[in-house]
Amino acid sequence: MDMILLLAPDFALILLGVLLRRRGGLDAAFWGGLERLVYFVLFPALLFAALARVQIHFDTTLPLFLAGLTVMVSGFVLGLLPRRWMGLDPMSFASRVQCAYRFNTYIGMAIAGKVFGEPGLATMGVLAGTMVPFANVMAVSLLARHGQGRVWQ
């Protein structure tokens, strides 16, 4: 119950965003600009601030990195297994399989910050910073393969 109360303000803010998007009278250009502001300015600033205030030790970060990579690669492999039963064309399958291994960094950061404070935010920042490149490589390689594109030109 404490966890629900702890995260209630974050989810209330998400709900407020949904209501404003649907009934707030703000046009699509506003939301596109706001999304770019959050994605390219505010979120990187949050990550930088969280990481700048803590010391990162290789001996404690390496197990976290290996665990994160193991979970992500396992999700990727398990996501590939049901392909024949999904009945999707290759490009649709390649885009949907990302749900098996990609993570929601925004929600992860909110939970880590609320539950564990600054150290949790910094730990999630390190995890996101090291996992995102691997997730992107898996996504781009699979999409390029099924989109008849090439990863390396």
Contacts in CASP RR format, 6 or more apart in sequence:
PFRMAT RR
TARGET T0000
AUTHOR 0000-0000-0000
METHOD contacts of the structure
MODEL  1
MDMILLLAPDFALILLGVLLRRRGGLDAAFWGGLERLVYFVLFPALLFAA
LARVQIHFDTTLPLFLAGLTVMVSGFVLGLLPRRWMGLDPMSFASRVQCA
YRFNTYIGMAIAGKVFGEPGLATMGVLAGTMVPFANVMAVSLLARHGQGR
VWQ
3 115 0 8 1.000
6 114 0 8 1.000
6 115 0 8 1.000
7 110 0 8 1.000
7 111 0 8 1.000
7 114 0 8 1.000
10 107 0 8 1.000
10 110 0 8 1.000
10 114 0 8 1.000
20 26 0 8 1.000
21 31 0 8 1.000
43 105 0 8 1.000
43 106 0 8 1.000
46 109 0 8 1.000
46 121 0 8 1.000
47 109 0 8 1.000
47 125 0 8 1.000
47 128 0 8 1.000
47 129 0 8 1.000
50 118 0 8 1.000
50 121 0 8 1.000
50 122 0 8 1.000
50 124 0 8 1.000
50 125 0 8 1.000
51 122 0 8 1.000
51 125 0 8 1.000
51 126 0 8 1.000
53 118 0 8 1.000
53 122 0 8 1.000
54 118 0 8 1.000
54 119 0 8 1.000
54 122 0 8 1.000
56 122 0 8 1.000
56 126 0 8 1.000
61 126 0 8 1.000
64 123 0 8 1.000
64 126 0 8 1.000
64 127 0 8 1.000
65 126 0 8 1.000
65 127 0 8 1.000
65 130 0 8 1.000
68 127 0 8 1.000
68 131 0 8 1.000
69 130 0 8 1.000
69 131 0 8 1.000
69 134 0 8 1.000
72 101 0 8 1.000
72 103 0 8 1.000
72 131 0 8 1.000
72 134 0 8 1.000
72 135 0 8 1.000
72 138 0 8 1.000
73 101 0 8 1.000
73 134 0 8 1.000
75 100 0 8 1.000
75 101 0 8 1.000
76 97 0 8 1.000
76 100 0 8 1.000
76 101 0 8 1.000
76 138 0 8 1.000
78 100 0 8 1.000
79 97 0 8 1.000
79 100 0 8 1.000
79 101 0 8 1.000
80 97 0 8 1.000
83 93 0 8 1.000
83 97 0 8 1.000
86 93 0 8 1.000
86 96 0 8 1.000
87 93 0 8 1.000
88 96 0 8 1.000
90 146 0 8 1.000
90 147 0 8 1.000
91 143 0 8 1.000
91 146 0 8 1.000
91 147 0 8 1.000
93 146 0 8 1.000
94 142 0 8 1.000
94 143 0 8 1.000
94 145 0 8 1.000
94 146 0 8 1.000
94 147 0 8 1.000
95 143 0 8 1.000
97 142 0 8 1.000
98 135 0 8 1.000
98 139 0 8 1.000
101 135 0 8 1.000
101 138 0 8 1.000
102 135 0 8 1.000
102 139 0 8 1.000
103 128 0 8 1.000
103 131 0 8 1.000
103 135 0 8 1.000
105 124 0 8 1.000
105 128 0 8 1.000
105 132 0 8 1.000
108 124 0 8 1.000
109 121 0 8 1.000
109 124 0 8 1.000
109 125 0 8 1.000
109 128 0 8 1.000
112 120 0 8 1.000
112 121 0 8 1.000
112 123 0 8 1.000
112 124 0 8 1.000
112 125 0 8 1.000
113 120 0 8 1.000
113 121 0 8 1.000
113 124 0 8 1.000
116 123 0 8 1.000
140 151 0 8 1.000
141 151 0 8 1.000
144 150 0 8 1.000
144 151 0 8 1.000
145 151 0 8 1.000
END
